[in-house]
Amino acid sequence: MTASDSDPLHGVTLEHILTTLVEHYEWSGLAERIDIRCFKSDPSVKSSLTFLRRTPWAREKVERLYVKLQRTKR
């Protein structure tokens, strides 16, 4: 088993994760699922990426939601 097999986030950028989630849920749906102000108040990819890169607990929630979405698409 390789690293990419065991880690669904291997090689995936945070920007790709965020844009995929926004395309699927839109900002309002994302804000409902993850209670973060940067998703609710004047959301943008740039400001959200800045926040997520500095806030490990928030990034973890976003990554978990992305992995969950990818599993449901299969």
Residue pairs with C-beta under 8 A, 6 or more apart in sequence:
3 10
4 10
4 11
8 67
8 70
9 17
9 63
9 66
9 67
12 66
14 49
14 52
14 53
14 59
14 62
15 45
15 49
17 62
17 63
17 66
18 45
18 48
18 49
18 52
18 62
19 45
20 66
20 69
21 30
21 62
21 65
21 66
21 69
22 30
22 45
24 69
25 32
25 33
27 39
27 40
27 43
30 39
30 43
30 65
31 39
31 40
31 43
33 65
34 58
34 61
34 62
34 65
36 48
36 51
36 58
36 61
38 47
38 48
38 51
39 48
51 58
52 58
52 59
52 62
53 59
